[in-house]
């Protein structure tokens, strides 16, 4: 029965560098959610190559997800800016045309309702982008 992973994996007598390499490989393997036992690595060269490929894969995956989410948020921000411009133009128009206050309030209530209630995030769009 092994006391710890160093004994169980028979690396207790390896150099400190080799133990750190093995530990970092395990950590990266775990973080990238690849799983365990699919293809065992034997040599340190295989271990270094596998860690390099895992890191590149993680960066590409994270960059892709970040790009998609940034695109969606940017689109929503642009839409909000367009709506604010529309409201400002409407305010200016109503002021110049002397639109009565009660009608102005109803119009802005609608714009507020439109902004808060009708603009839910389209989950289908987000899932499609991912």
N, C-alpha and C positions, 0 to 999 in steps of 0.2 A: 504494500500500500504506500503510495507516494505522499510525502509531506506537503509538497507544493508543485506548481507547474514546472519549475526548474528541474526537479527530480523526475517528475513524470515524463517530461519531454527529453530527458537526458541531455540537458544543456547546462547543468550545474557546473561543469568543468570548462565550459566555453569561455572565451574572453568576454569582458564587459561589453565591448562593441557588438559582438555577436548576440548577446542577450538583449541589448537595446534594439538591435535590428529586428530580432524575433518579436519583441514586444511591440515595436512600432508597426510591424506587419500585421500583427493581431489587431491592434487598435484601428488601423486604417481599414482592415478587412471588416471589422465590426461596424464602423461608422458608415461605410459605403453600402451597408445592408446587402452585401453580396451573399452572405450565408456561409455555412461551414461545410467542409468536406467535399466540395464538388470536384476540385482538382487539387490534390495536395502538392505543395512545393517541397522540393528536397534540398536544392542547393541555395546558397545565398544569392547567386546571380538570378535564379528564378524568383526568389523572394523580392529582390530589388526591382526586377522587371514588373512583377505583379503589382507592387506598391505604386510604381510609376503609372501603370495603366489604370489602376483604381483612382488615383488622384486626378488624372486627366479626365476620366469618366465623370467623376464627381463635379469637377469644375464645369465641364460642358453641360451637364444636367442642371446644375444650379444656375448657370448663365442663361440657359434656355428658359427656365421657369421665371427667372427675374425679368428677362426681356418681355415675356408674354404679359406678366403682371404690370410691368411699367407701361406697356402699350395700352392696356385696358385703362389704367389710372389716368394716363395722359389724355386719352380720348374723353374720359369723364370730366377731367379738368377743363378741356377745351369746350366741352358742351356747357359747363357751368359758366365759363367766361362769356360764351355767346348769349346765354340767358341773361346774365347781368347787363350786357350791352343792350339787349332787347328791352329790358326793364328801364334802363336809363333813357333810351330813346323815347320810350312810351311816356315816361315822366315829363320829359322836355316837351313832347307833343301836347300832352294834356295841359301843361302849364301855359303854353302859347295859345291854345285853343279855348282856354278858360272852361275846361270840363269841370262840372260840379263835383264837390268833394265826395259825396256819397257814391257816385259812379266810379271815381278814382279808387276809392277804398274797395269796391267790389272787384275792380279789375286787378288790383294788387293782391287781393285775397286769392283770386284765381291763380295768379302767377306764383304765389306762395304755395298754394295747393299743388300746382303743377310741378313745382320744384321739389317738394317734399314727398308727395304721395304717388305721383305718376312716374317718377324716375327711379324705380327700384332697379338694382343691379340685375341685369339679365344673366341668370345662372347658366342658361343654355349657351350663351355667347362665351362665358368664361370657360366652361367645360370643353367647348369646341376648340378654343384657343389652346388649351392645355393639351 
